[in-house]
């Protein structure tokens, strides 16, 4: 009994491939012609032993399984888990290791490359044919887990070990999907550049130092430049470079960081795009998100994916015309802002991810555009920056006092309830503040400071107050917002805010005079209220 057709197809293909020098193979067109000739010989030989009515048609083109075998043999095709070993394999990334060329040392998503290879092996192949080859490759490609060693960093000419400060050769078993396209140069130095037109000298150390008068911020800027090329460290923060004026160096600094990554290794995803369905696709092959400009006063409705990106949580990336990808982003996010963004999420879990970096200097009138156009692209400058940030020794970003202060300002800007609380926290006379009283006061106050704004509902106000500024208050607390509390003399004193803000429902209804203390001497309508309480001093008396 003779061999089956598929057996002949498979054996002939494997025999031909094993005879090839995979490190110096013929071009794909020659492979196509040679293999078709081998298949013709094998088919005719096998059919010569069969009855004429059982002869097979000699293949005129290479089939999907054959092309998949060729690509798998000649190229390092792998299924890459981008979300750890426990991630669903069906959401792995099919990728090809780059042995040479500009992308040497990293894995590039296979789809586009495979389609180009298919066309060289079967010019008549259509889209369905290509999908079949991709599917075949997915079934036969070995699975690798993306590198998660925080001390291994892919640079242009190898893998830098941050722990021992040594450059190692690339290794296909150490999976990187992106790298810095700047060479590590152990002899890099801080060079001076001279502009022939104005006679000025420039060097990167002095320039970064001159961006701010705060030495802590200078140090932080170098840390941020280190973070963008060390993507596997769990930084858990995003840097927001902030100024409400222009010409302060933010854009040029972002350009420097983009050049440090290289065009292929950073994405430009503005803050308001993180909630859009297909905008995260670019995260797959980058080490950083660097945006040199966001819309002024932009409103961000959804931040769940932004938070997941910042903290490296697993998320599903939907990709146009491609299968979804289970992915954890290993990288750092830098956003330049010329105004505070409005964000719907006002939780501490959102705020603690944001490192606001103030840019207070203004270079209007002294702008040197050639710095951005030429200097921060200079090969020697970039090699020095890379050397400096790799020869650091830290795994957490510092938090200068000016960043903490700016974040506090942002919290109040972004959250009217927090702004309200900051204004009134120290003014209350009562030691028990009913939520109904607080909300009445908030409504009047909000209409005064923001007459065109929309007032939030009572329940939202209570939730934002209790879960926001009250969490850090040293004077007030609310352990249970649903619990009724006896006032027990804690609301006996006249509360002057009733008079100042004309809170009609809280005025003394039996008094018609002008004495504010009597107006505010409110008859307590209920024995218990839900609300917030003043902390009690040692000795049992409430702080006043």
MARTITI-23363 format. One record per residue (C-alpha): residue number from 1; residue in one letter; x, y negated, z. Coordinates in nm, 3 decimals, always signed. Layout:
N
ATOM   pos   code        c1        c2        c3
ATOM   NUM      A         X         Y         Z
...
! end
This chain:
544
ATOM   pos   code        c1        c2        c3
ATOM     1      X    +0.000    +0.000    +0.000
ATOM     2      X    +0.142    -0.339    -0.100
ATOM     3      X    +0.178    -0.652    +0.102
ATOM     4      X    -0.103    -0.905    +0.149
ATOM     5      X    -0.076    -1.232    -0.041
ATOM     6      X    -0.044    -1.447    +0.274
ATOM     7      X    +0.229    -1.217    +0.404
ATOM     8      X    +0.426    -1.265    +0.083
ATOM     9      X    +0.367    -1.639    +0.100
ATOM    10      X    +0.491    -1.659    +0.458
ATOM    11      X    +0.791    -1.427    +0.417
ATOM    12      X    +0.909    -1.594    +0.097
ATOM    13      X    +0.880    -1.938    +0.254
ATOM    14      X    +1.068    -1.836    +0.569
ATOM    15      X    +1.342    -1.658    +0.372
ATOM    16      X    +1.394    -1.964    +0.153
ATOM    17      X    +1.402    -2.204    +0.449
ATOM    18      X    +1.643    -1.995    +0.657
ATOM    19      X    +1.886    -1.999    +0.365
ATOM    20      X    +1.888    -2.379    +0.361
ATOM    21      X    +2.142    -2.593    +0.540
ATOM    22      X    +1.891    -2.786    +0.748
ATOM    23      X    +2.152    -3.050    +0.829
ATOM    24      X    +2.227    -3.114    +0.463
ATOM    25      X    +1.921    -2.996    +0.270
ATOM    26      X    +1.826    -3.069    -0.092
ATOM    27      X    +1.580    -3.350    -0.152
ATOM    28      X    +1.217    -3.259    -0.104
ATOM    29      X    +1.138    -3.259    -0.476
ATOM    30      X    +1.410    -3.001    -0.535
ATOM    31      X    +1.281    -2.796    -0.242
ATOM    32      X    +0.934    -2.801    -0.398
ATOM    33      X    +1.061    -2.675    -0.735
ATOM    34      X    +1.296    -2.414    -0.590
ATOM    35      X    +1.035    -2.273    -0.351
ATOM    36      X    +0.766    -2.259    -0.618
ATOM    37      X    +1.010    -2.062    -0.834
ATOM    38      X    +1.083    -1.823    -0.545
ATOM    39      X    +0.710    -1.779    -0.483
ATOM    40      X    +0.652    -1.705    -0.852
ATOM    41      X    +0.918    -1.433    -0.846
ATOM    42      X    +0.781    -1.283    -0.523
ATOM    43      X    +0.422    -1.285    -0.649
ATOM    44      X    +0.511    -1.127    -0.983
ATOM    45      X    +0.727    -0.866    -0.813
ATOM    46      X    +0.450    -0.769    -0.572
ATOM    47      X    +0.183    -0.773    -0.844
ATOM    48      X    +0.392    -0.545    -1.066
ATOM    49      X    +0.306    -0.269    -0.819
ATOM    50      X    -0.067    -0.342    -0.819
ATOM    51      X    -0.345    -0.271    -1.066
ATOM    52      X    -0.395    -0.554    -1.314
ATOM    53      X    -0.730    -0.648    -1.167
ATOM    54      X    -0.558    -0.712    -0.830
ATOM    55      X    -0.293    -0.951    -0.958
ATOM    56      X    -0.262    -1.287    -0.779
ATOM    57      X    -0.254    -1.625    -0.937
ATOM    58      X    +0.096    -1.772    -0.912
ATOM    59      X    +0.081    -2.095    -0.702
ATOM    60      X    +0.131    -2.415    -0.899
ATOM    61      X    +0.160    -2.635    -0.589
ATOM    62      X    +0.275    -2.584    -0.233
ATOM    63      X    -0.009    -2.517    +0.011
ATOM    64      X    -0.074    -2.679    +0.348
ATOM    65      X    +0.081    -2.399    +0.561
ATOM    66      X    +0.393    -2.391    +0.343
ATOM    67      X    +0.442    -2.766    +0.364
ATOM    68      X    +0.388    -2.754    +0.739
ATOM    69      X    +0.659    -2.485    +0.763
ATOM    70      X    +0.900    -2.697    +0.556
ATOM    71      X    +0.847    -3.010    +0.765
ATOM    72      X    +0.867    -2.818    +1.093
ATOM    73      X    +1.196    -2.655    +0.984
ATOM    74      X    +1.370    -2.967    +0.853
ATOM    75      X    +1.249    -3.217    +1.110
ATOM    76      X    +1.227    -3.216    +1.489
ATOM    77      X    +0.847    -3.230    +1.512
ATOM    78      X    +0.715    -3.223    +1.867
ATOM    79      X    +0.392    -3.269    +2.056
ATOM    80      X    +0.466    -3.533    +2.317
ATOM    81      X    +0.264    -3.554    +2.636
ATOM    82      X    +0.248    -3.924    +2.716
ATOM    83      X    +0.062    -3.882    +3.044
ATOM    84      X    +0.250    -3.610    +3.226
ATOM    85      X    +0.251    -3.231    +3.218
ATOM    86      X    -0.110    -3.203    +3.336
ATOM    87      X    -0.254    -3.414    +3.055
ATOM    88      X    -0.488    -3.250    +2.805
ATOM    89      X    -0.267    -3.114    +2.521
ATOM    90      X    -0.527    -3.206    +2.261
ATOM    91      X    -0.444    -3.570    +2.335
ATOM    92      X    -0.068    -3.525    +2.285
ATOM    93      X    +0.120    -3.744    +2.039
ATOM    94      X    +0.260    -3.566    +1.733
ATOM    95      X    +0.602    -3.721    +1.680
ATOM    96      X    +0.929    -3.670    +1.491
ATOM    97      X    +1.272    -3.722    +1.647
ATOM    98      X    +1.494    -3.967    +1.462
ATOM    99      X    +1.846    -3.827    +1.425
ATOM   100      X    +1.988    -4.134    +1.253
ATOM   101      X    +1.895    -4.473    +1.115
ATOM   102      X    +1.768    -4.777    +1.306
ATOM   103      X    +1.534    -4.566    +1.520
ATOM   104      X    +1.800    -4.311    +1.615
ATOM   105      X    +1.736    -4.142    +1.947
ATOM   106      X    +1.362    -4.197    +1.977
ATOM   107      X    +1.048    -4.016    +1.866
ATOM   108      X    +0.829    -4.187    +1.607
ATOM   109      X    +0.463    -4.096    +1.564
ATOM   110      X    +0.451    -3.837    +1.289
ATOM   111      X    +0.130    -3.919    +1.097
ATOM   112      X    +0.254    -4.182    +0.853
ATOM   113      X    +0.589    -4.011    +0.803
ATOM   114      X    +0.426    -3.672    +0.744
ATOM   115      X    +0.193    -3.815    +0.480
ATOM   116      X    +0.494    -3.955    +0.294
ATOM   117      X    +0.672    -3.619    +0.314
ATOM   118      X    +0.360    -3.438    +0.190
ATOM   119      X    +0.346    -3.657    -0.120
ATOM   120      X    +0.704    -3.558    -0.203
ATOM   121      X    +0.616    -3.189    -0.173
ATOM   122      X    +0.273    -3.201    -0.337
ATOM   123      X    +0.196    -3.514    -0.532
ATOM   124      X    -0.169    -3.416    -0.576
ATOM   125      X    -0.235    -3.383    -0.201
ATOM   126      X    -0.540    -3.579    -0.081
ATOM   127      X    -0.639    -3.703    +0.266
ATOM   128      X    -0.802    -3.374    +0.370
ATOM   129      X    -0.491    -3.185    +0.258
ATOM   130      X    -0.283    -3.418    +0.478
ATOM   131      X    -0.508    -3.363    +0.780
ATOM   132      X    -0.474    -2.988    +0.737
ATOM   133      X    -0.095    -3.017    +0.738
ATOM   134      X    -0.107    -3.236    +1.050
ATOM   135      X    -0.331    -2.980    +1.221
ATOM   136      X    -0.092    -2.698    +1.126
ATOM   137      X    +0.202    -2.893    +1.264
ATOM   138      X    +0.021    -2.956    +1.591
ATOM   139      X    -0.032    -2.584    +1.639
ATOM   140      X    +0.332    -2.492    +1.578
ATOM   141      X    +0.521    -2.790    +1.728
ATOM   142      X    +0.682    -2.735    +2.073
ATOM   143      X    +0.553    -2.954    +2.353
ATOM   144      X    +0.775    -3.202    +2.538
ATOM   145      X    +0.700    -3.438    +2.826
ATOM   146      X    +0.793    -3.803    +2.783
ATOM   147      X    +1.086    -3.907    +2.997
ATOM   148      X    +0.989    -4.045    +3.336
ATOM   149      X    +1.337    -4.078    +3.492
ATOM   150      X    +1.350    -4.443    +3.597
ATOM   151      X    +1.730    -4.451    +3.565
ATOM   152      X    +1.748    -4.338    +3.201
ATOM   153      X    +1.714    -4.627    +2.957
ATOM   154      X    +1.717    -4.600    +2.578
ATOM   155      X    +1.928    -4.872    +2.417
ATOM   156      X    +2.032    -4.904    +2.056
ATOM   157      X    +2.345    -4.690    +2.077
ATOM   158      X    +2.257    -4.430    +2.339
ATOM   159      X    +2.098    -4.357    +2.674
ATOM   160      X    +2.219    -4.578    +2.959
ATOM   161      X    +2.219    -4.422    +3.304
ATOM   162      X    +2.132    -4.710    +3.536
ATOM   163      X    +2.232    -4.518    +3.847
ATOM   164      X    +2.590    -4.445    +3.745
ATOM   165      X    +2.621    -4.732    +3.493
ATOM   166      X    +2.729    -4.509    +3.205
ATOM   167      X    +2.624    -4.479    +2.840
ATOM   168      X    +2.536    -4.126    +2.726
ATOM   169      X    +2.461    -3.993    +2.376
ATOM   170      X    +2.103    -3.954    +2.262
ATOM   171      X    +1.938    -3.620    +2.335
ATOM   172      X    +1.619    -3.496    +2.162
ATOM   173      X    +1.521    -3.320    +2.487
ATOM   174      X    +1.505    -3.659    +2.664
ATOM   175      X    +1.195    -3.810    +2.509
ATOM   176      X    +1.176    -4.183    +2.440
ATOM   177      X    +0.911    -4.346    +2.224
ATOM   178      X    +1.085    -4.685    +2.222
ATOM   179      X    +1.423    -4.839    +2.295
ATOM   180      X    +1.600    -5.171    +2.315
ATOM   181      X    +1.744    -5.242    +1.970
ATOM   182      X    +2.046    -5.409    +2.128
ATOM   183      X    +2.374    -5.218    +2.168
ATOM   184      X    +2.514    -5.162    +2.514
ATOM   185      X    +2.861    -5.320    +2.505
ATOM   186      X    +3.068    -5.256    +2.816
ATOM   187      X    +3.292    -5.550    +2.722
ATOM   188      X    +3.013    -5.802    +2.668
ATOM   189      X    +3.080    -6.151    +2.801
ATOM   190      X    +2.897    -6.480    +2.838
ATOM   191      X    +2.996    -6.670    +2.524
ATOM   192      X    +2.963    -7.044    +2.463
ATOM   193      X    +2.797    -7.167    +2.145
ATOM   194      X    +2.860    -7.516    +2.006
ATOM   195      X    +2.614    -7.709    +1.792
ATOM   196      X    +2.804    -7.901    +1.525
ATOM   197      X    +2.527    -8.160    +1.481
ATOM   198      X    +2.507    -8.290    +1.838
ATOM   199      X    +2.830    -8.151    +1.982
ATOM   200      X    +2.657    -7.976    +2.272
ATOM   201      X    +2.772    -7.648    +2.422
ATOM   202      X    +2.532    -7.377    +2.531
ATOM   203      X    +2.557    -7.048    +2.717
ATOM   204      X    +2.283    -6.817    +2.838
ATOM   205      X    +2.376    -6.826    +3.208
ATOM   206      X    +2.359    -7.205    +3.226
ATOM   207      X    +2.042    -7.217    +3.018
ATOM   208      X    +1.850    -6.974    +3.240
ATOM   209      X    +1.971    -7.160    +3.549
ATOM   210      X    +1.852    -7.493    +3.402
ATOM   211      X    +1.498    -7.364    +3.343
ATOM   212      X    +1.420    -7.424    +3.712
ATOM   213      X    +1.555    -7.596    +4.020
ATOM   214      X    +1.457    -7.299    +4.235
ATOM   215      X    +1.742    -7.047    +4.269
ATOM   216      X    +1.492    -6.779    +4.372
ATOM   217      X    +1.308    -6.826    +4.042
ATOM   218      X    +1.637    -6.807    +3.850
ATOM   219      X    +1.706    -6.472    +4.012
ATOM   220      X    +1.351    -6.357    +3.937
ATOM   221      X    +1.386    -6.446    +3.567
ATOM   222      X    +1.689    -6.219    +3.541
ATOM   223      X    +1.493    -5.947    +3.721
ATOM   224      X    +1.209    -5.981    +3.471
ATOM   225      X    +1.454    -5.947    +3.183
ATOM   226      X    +1.579    -5.629    +3.347
ATOM   227      X    +1.223    -5.500    +3.391
ATOM   228      X    +1.139    -5.524    +3.020
ATOM   229      X    +1.421    -5.285    +2.925
ATOM   230      X    +1.370    -5.049    +3.223
ATOM   231      X    +1.019    -4.927    +3.143
ATOM   232      X    +1.012    -4.621    +3.367
ATOM   233      X    +1.041    -4.812    +3.694
ATOM   234      X    +0.694    -4.851    +3.853
ATOM   235      X    +0.703    -5.231    +3.881
ATOM   236      X    +0.326    -5.251    +3.953
ATOM   237      X    +0.322    -5.618    +3.861
ATOM   238      X    +0.286    -5.840    +3.559
ATOM   239      X    +0.474    -6.169    +3.523
ATOM   240      X    +0.262    -6.472    +3.438
ATOM   241      X    +0.490    -6.759    +3.334
ATOM   242      X    +0.284    -7.064    +3.422
ATOM   243      X    +0.285    -7.434    +3.347
ATOM   244      X    +0.005    -7.671    +3.259
ATOM   245      X    +0.241    -7.870    +3.034
ATOM   246      X    +0.449    -7.775    +2.734
ATOM   247      X    +0.820    -7.803    +2.652
ATOM   248      X    +0.930    -7.618    +2.965
ATOM   249      X    +1.123    -7.325    +2.817
ATOM   250      X    +0.860    -7.050    +2.857
ATOM   251      X    +0.827    -6.985    +2.487
ATOM   252      X    +1.203    -6.970    +2.429
ATOM   253      X    +1.246    -6.737    +2.726
ATOM   254      X    +0.975    -6.511    +2.582
ATOM   255      X    +1.157    -6.516    +2.248
ATOM   256      X    +1.479    -6.411    +2.424
ATOM   257      X    +1.296    -6.121    +2.590
ATOM   258      X    +1.136    -6.017    +2.262
ATOM   259      X    +1.478    -6.014    +2.094
ATOM   260      X    +1.618    -5.812    +2.384
ATOM   261      X    +1.356    -5.547    +2.313
ATOM   262      X    +1.364    -5.572    +1.935
ATOM   263      X    +1.072    -5.625    +1.699
ATOM   264      X    +0.949    -5.265    +1.727
ATOM   265      X    +0.972    -5.239    +2.105
ATOM   266      X    +0.738    -5.509    +2.229
ATOM   267      X    +0.370    -5.577    +2.169
ATOM   268      X    +0.187    -5.910    +2.172
ATOM   269      X    -0.143    -5.839    +2.344
ATOM   270      X    -0.293    -6.154    +2.501
ATOM   271      X    -0.484    -6.127    +2.826
ATOM   272      X    -0.831    -6.143    +2.676
ATOM   273      X    -0.753    -5.860    +2.432
ATOM   274      X    -0.690    -5.588    +2.691
ATOM   275      X    -1.061    -5.511    +2.705
ATOM   276      X    -1.097    -5.466    +2.328
ATOM   277      X    -1.128    -5.111    +2.200
ATOM   278      X    -0.833    -5.078    +1.965
ATOM   279      X    -0.595    -5.344    +2.098
ATOM   280      X    -0.395    -5.105    +2.317
ATOM   281      X    -0.278    -4.885    +2.031
ATOM   282      X    +0.048    -5.083    +2.007
ATOM   283      X    +0.143    -4.977    +2.360
ATOM   284      X    +0.246    -4.632    +2.240
ATOM   285      X    +0.584    -4.734    +2.098
ATOM   286      X    +0.692    -5.031    +2.311
ATOM   287      X    +0.872    -5.095    +2.638
ATOM   288      X    +0.704    -5.427    +2.708
ATOM   289      X    +0.413    -5.659    +2.633
ATOM   290      X    +0.545    -6.012    +2.582
ATOM   291      X    +0.306    -6.292    +2.486
ATOM   292      X    +0.443    -6.644    +2.450
ATOM   293      X    +0.104    -6.816    +2.440
ATOM   294      X    -0.249    -6.749    +2.565
ATOM   295      X    -0.560    -6.954    +2.504
ATOM   296      X    -0.596    -7.236    +2.755
ATOM   297      X    -0.870    -7.169    +3.012
ATOM   298      X    -0.938    -6.827    +2.863
ATOM   299      X    -1.204    -6.616    +3.035
ATOM   300      X    -1.123    -6.248    +3.094
ATOM   301      X    -1.429    -6.035    +3.148
ATOM   302      X    -1.270    -5.689    +3.174
ATOM   303      X    -0.941    -5.620    +3.349
ATOM   304      X    -0.967    -5.247    +3.427
ATOM   305      X    -0.735    -5.151    +3.141
ATOM   306      X    -0.498    -5.437    +3.221
ATOM   307      X    -0.469    -5.311    +3.578
ATOM   308      X    -0.417    -4.956    +3.452
ATOM   309      X    -0.145    -5.074    +3.215
ATOM   310      X    +0.035    -5.267    +3.489
ATOM   311      X    +0.035    -4.982    +3.740
ATOM   312      X    +0.092    -4.697    +3.493
ATOM   313      X    -0.243    -4.528    +3.551
ATOM   314      X    -0.364    -4.278    +3.294
ATOM   315      X    -0.595    -4.418    +3.029
ATOM   316      X    -0.736    -4.312    +2.696
ATOM   317      X    -0.619    -4.515    +2.400
ATOM   318      X    -0.860    -4.520    +2.108
ATOM   319      X    -0.683    -4.554    +1.775
ATOM   320      X    -0.826    -4.649    +1.439
ATOM   321      X    -0.852    -4.349    +1.206
ATOM   322      X    -0.650    -4.137    +1.450
ATOM   323      X    -0.731    -3.907    +1.738
ATOM   324      X    -0.747    -4.061    +2.090
ATOM   325      X    -0.434    -4.046    +2.302
ATOM   326      X    -0.405    -3.972    +2.673
ATOM   327      X    -0.145    -4.224    +2.781
ATOM   328      X    +0.026    -4.392    +3.072
ATOM   329      X    +0.207    -4.712    +2.982
ATOM   330      X    +0.565    -4.721    +3.102
ATOM   331      X    +0.664    -5.080    +3.054
ATOM   332      X    +0.636    -5.436    +3.177
ATOM   333      X    +0.390    -5.712    +3.090
ATOM   334      X    +0.487    -6.079    +3.050
ATOM   335      X    +0.223    -6.342    +2.973
ATOM   336      X    +0.297    -6.712    +2.918
ATOM   337      X    +0.017    -6.944    +3.033
ATOM   338      X    -0.048    -7.315    +2.983
ATOM   339      X    -0.349    -7.304    +3.212
ATOM   340      X    -0.504    -7.077    +3.472
ATOM   341      X    -0.722    -6.804    +3.316
ATOM   342      X    -1.067    -6.738    +3.455
ATOM   343      X    -1.103    -6.372    +3.547
ATOM   344      X    -1.421    -6.195    +3.648
ATOM   345      X    -1.235    -5.957    +3.881
ATOM   346      X    -1.156    -6.141    +4.206
ATOM   347      X    -1.037    -5.845    +4.407
ATOM   348      X    -0.709    -5.831    +4.594
ATOM   349      X    -0.618    -5.523    +4.387
ATOM   350      X    -0.618    -5.752    +4.083
ATOM   351      X    -0.439    -6.045    +4.245
ATOM   352      X    -0.155    -5.840    +4.392
ATOM   353      X    -0.062    -5.720    +4.044
ATOM   354      X    +0.003    -6.076    +3.924
ATOM   355      X    +0.333    -6.251    +3.982
ATOM   356      X    +0.281    -6.617    +3.893
ATOM   357      X    +0.614    -6.776    +3.797
ATOM   358      X    +0.605    -7.159    +3.799
ATOM   359      X    +0.782    -7.353    +3.524
ATOM   360      X    +0.793    -7.706    +3.658
ATOM   361      X    +1.058    -7.872    +3.441
ATOM   362      X    +0.976    -8.055    +3.120
ATOM   363      X    +1.221    -8.092    +2.832
ATOM   364      X    +1.009    -8.326    +2.618
ATOM   365      X    +1.241    -8.559    +2.431
ATOM   366      X    +1.537    -8.329    +2.491
ATOM   367      X    +1.419    -8.026    +2.300
ATOM   368      X    +1.686    -7.828    +2.115
ATOM   369      X    +1.488    -7.609    +1.879
ATOM   370      X    +1.796    -7.428    +1.752
ATOM   371      X    +1.817    -7.250    +2.090
ATOM   372      X    +1.503    -7.053    +2.007
ATOM   373      X    +1.571    -7.038    +1.635
ATOM   374      X    +1.932    -6.916    +1.658
ATOM   375      X    +2.095    -6.883    +1.999
ATOM   376      X    +1.860    -6.635    +2.170
ATOM   377      X    +1.889    -6.412    +1.860
ATOM   378      X    +2.268    -6.411    +1.868
ATOM   379      X    +2.408    -6.056    +1.886
ATOM   380      X    +2.677    -6.143    +2.143
ATOM   381      X    +2.426    -6.330    +2.360
ATOM   382      X    +2.185    -6.037    +2.358
ATOM   383      X    +2.457    -5.785    +2.435
ATOM   384      X    +2.566    -5.995    +2.733
ATOM   385      X    +2.209    -6.024    +2.861
ATOM   386      X    +2.158    -5.649    +2.824
ATOM   387      X    +2.484    -5.577    +3.005
ATOM   388      X    +2.396    -5.815    +3.289
ATOM   389      X    +2.045    -5.680    +3.347
ATOM   390      X    +2.162    -5.319    +3.333
ATOM   391      X    +2.440    -5.387    +3.582
ATOM   392      X    +2.192    -5.503    +3.844
ATOM   393      X    +2.077    -5.295    +4.140
ATOM   394      X    +1.708    -5.325    +4.226
ATOM   395      X    +1.382    -5.139    +4.175
ATOM   396      X    +1.133    -5.402    +4.296
ATOM   397      X    +1.078    -5.758    +4.181
ATOM   398      X    +1.139    -6.033    +4.433
ATOM   399      X    +0.856    -6.270    +4.526
ATOM   400      X    +0.983    -6.628    +4.571
ATOM   401      X    +0.788    -6.857    +4.803
ATOM   402      X    +0.690    -7.077    +4.509
ATOM   403      X    +0.529    -6.774    +4.339
ATOM   404      X    +0.327    -6.695    +4.650
ATOM   405      X    +0.212    -7.058    +4.669
ATOM   406      X    +0.113    -7.065    +4.302
ATOM   407      X    -0.083    -6.741    +4.340
ATOM   408      X    -0.276    -6.893    +4.631
ATOM   409      X    -0.362    -7.191    +4.409
ATOM   410      X    -0.476    -6.956    +4.137
ATOM   411      X    -0.699    -6.759    +4.372
ATOM   412      X    -0.886    -7.075    +4.466
ATOM   413      X    -0.910    -7.186    +4.103
ATOM   414      X    -1.043    -6.849    +3.989
ATOM   415      X    -1.282    -6.795    +4.281
ATOM   416      X    -1.526    -7.068    +4.392
ATOM   417      X    -1.605    -6.865    +4.704
ATOM   418      X    -1.238    -6.865    +4.800
ATOM   419      X    -1.219    -7.238    +4.726
ATOM   420      X    -1.529    -7.293    +4.938
ATOM   421      X    -1.380    -7.094    +5.224
ATOM   422      X    -1.047    -7.278    +5.206
ATOM   423      X    -1.233    -7.607    +5.246
ATOM   424      X    -1.464    -7.505    +5.529
ATOM   425      X    -1.287    -7.234    +5.729
ATOM   426      X    -1.158    -7.476    +5.989
ATOM   427      X    -1.468    -7.699    +6.007
ATOM   428      X    -1.734    -7.469    +6.154
ATOM   429      X    -1.854    -7.529    +6.509
ATOM   430      X    -2.060    -7.215    +6.551
ATOM   431      X    -1.888    -6.890    +6.645
ATOM   432      X    -2.143    -6.682    +6.453
ATOM   433      X    -2.209    -6.789    +6.094
ATOM   434      X    -2.523    -6.627    +5.947
ATOM   435      X    -2.492    -6.533    +5.581
ATOM   436      X    -2.814    -6.721    +5.509
ATOM   437      X    -2.658    -7.038    +5.652
ATOM   438      X    -2.333    -6.984    +5.466
ATOM   439      X    -2.506    -6.930    +5.134
ATOM   440      X    -2.721    -7.239    +5.180
ATOM   441      X    -2.408    -7.444    +5.247
ATOM   442      X    -2.230    -7.287    +4.950
ATOM   443      X    -2.514    -7.375    +4.711
ATOM   444      X    -2.513    -7.742    +4.806
ATOM   445      X    -2.133    -7.763    +4.802
ATOM   446      X    -2.109    -7.590    +4.462
ATOM   447      X    -2.358    -7.830    +4.302
ATOM   448      X    -2.148    -8.122    +4.425
ATOM   449      X    -1.809    -7.997    +4.303
ATOM   450      X    -1.927    -7.818    +3.989
ATOM   451      X    -2.262    -7.961    +3.881
ATOM   452      X    -2.258    -7.784    +3.542
ATOM   453      X    -2.153    -7.446    +3.683
ATOM   454      X    -2.365    -7.140    +3.748
ATOM   455      X    -2.418    -7.042    +4.111
ATOM   456      X    -2.367    -6.675    +4.189
ATOM   457      X    -2.635    -6.474    +4.370
ATOM   458      X    -2.655    -6.435    +4.747
ATOM   459      X    -2.534    -6.075    +4.753
ATOM   460      X    -2.242    -6.153    +4.525
ATOM   461      X    -2.149    -6.449    +4.744
ATOM   462      X    -2.148    -6.232    +5.056
ATOM   463      X    -1.947    -5.958    +4.888
ATOM   464      X    -1.691    -6.202    +4.746
ATOM   465      X    -1.655    -6.372    +5.084
ATOM   466      X    -1.619    -6.058    +5.293
ATOM   467      X    -1.394    -5.871    +5.048
ATOM   468      X    -1.193    -6.177    +4.951
ATOM   469      X    -1.068    -6.458    +5.175
ATOM   470      X    -1.213    -6.311    +5.494
ATOM   471      X    -0.974    -6.018    +5.460
ATOM   472      X    -0.678    -6.242    +5.541
ATOM   473      X    -0.844    -6.484    +5.783
ATOM   474      X    -0.685    -6.504    +6.126
ATOM   475      X    -0.992    -6.678    +6.271
ATOM   476      X    -1.296    -6.500    +6.129
ATOM   477      X    -1.401    -6.142    +6.064
ATOM   478      X    -1.691    -5.925    +5.951
ATOM   479      X    -1.652    -5.557    +6.022
ATOM   480      X    -1.995    -5.467    +5.888
ATOM   481      X    -2.190    -5.706    +5.668
ATOM   482      X    -2.510    -5.502    +5.718
ATOM   483      X    -2.501    -5.516    +6.099
ATOM   484      X    -2.722    -5.758    +6.296
ATOM   485      X    -2.531    -5.955    +6.560
ATOM   486      X    -2.675    -6.127    +6.869
ATOM   487      X    -2.594    -6.498    +6.866
ATOM   488      X    -2.570    -6.500    +7.249
ATOM   489      X    -2.489    -6.867    +7.275
ATOM   490      X    -2.257    -6.867    +6.978
ATOM   491      X    -2.486    -7.099    +6.782
ATOM   492      X    -2.585    -7.341    +7.058
ATOM   493      X    -2.360    -7.634    +6.965
ATOM   494      X    -2.472    -7.876    +6.693
ATOM   495      X    -2.329    -7.760    +6.360
ATOM   496      X    -2.238    -8.089    +6.190
ATOM   497      X    -2.227    -7.937    +5.838
ATOM   498      X    -2.609    -7.907    +5.852
ATOM   499      X    -2.630    -8.285    +5.857
ATOM   500      X    -2.342    -8.357    +5.618
ATOM   501      X    -2.480    -8.126    +5.350
ATOM   502      X    -2.849    -8.185    +5.422
ATOM   503      X    -2.935    -7.820    +5.483
ATOM   504      X    -3.307    -7.871    +5.527
ATOM   505      X    -3.391    -7.516    +5.637
ATOM   506      X    -3.138    -7.543    +5.919
ATOM   507      X    -3.235    -7.884    +6.057
ATOM   508      X    -3.426    -7.927    +6.382
ATOM   509      X    -3.787    -7.943    +6.253
ATOM   510      X    -3.915    -8.112    +6.571
ATOM   511      X    -3.678    -8.410    +6.560
ATOM   512      X    -3.744    -8.714    +6.338
ATOM   513      X    -3.466    -8.948    +6.450
ATOM   514      X    -3.121    -9.029    +6.311
ATOM   515      X    -2.896    -8.878    +6.578
ATOM   516      X    -2.702    -8.617    +6.381
ATOM   517      X    -2.635    -8.405    +6.688
ATOM   518      X    -3.007    -8.371    +6.757
ATOM   519      X    -3.073    -8.311    +6.389
ATOM   520      X    -2.823    -8.026    +6.398
ATOM   521      X    -2.943    -7.886    +6.729
ATOM   522      X    -3.111    -7.600    +6.548
ATOM   523      X    -3.375    -7.393    +6.727
ATOM   524      X    -3.254    -7.038    +6.670
ATOM   525      X    -3.529    -6.859    +6.480
ATOM   526      X    -3.397    -6.505    +6.519
ATOM   527      X    -3.228    -6.321    +6.806
ATOM   528      X    -2.987    -6.153    +6.562
ATOM   529      X    -2.821    -6.249    +6.236
ATOM   530      X    -2.606    -6.079    +5.977
ATOM   531      X    -2.295    -6.284    +5.929
ATOM   532      X    -1.932    -6.342    +6.021
ATOM   533      X    -1.785    -6.392    +6.365
ATOM   534      X    -1.503    -6.593    +6.513
ATOM   535      X    -1.213    -6.399    +6.658
ATOM   536      X    -1.215    -6.388    +7.038
ATOM   537      X    -0.918    -6.506    +7.243
ATOM   538      X    -0.770    -6.291    +7.518
ATOM   539      X    -0.995    -6.368    +7.814
ATOM   540      X    -1.319    -6.332    +7.623
ATOM   541      X    -1.381    -6.683    +7.484
ATOM   542      X    -1.423    -6.744    +7.117
ATOM   543      X    -1.172    -6.974    +6.950
ATOM   544      X    -1.313    -7.314    +6.881
! end
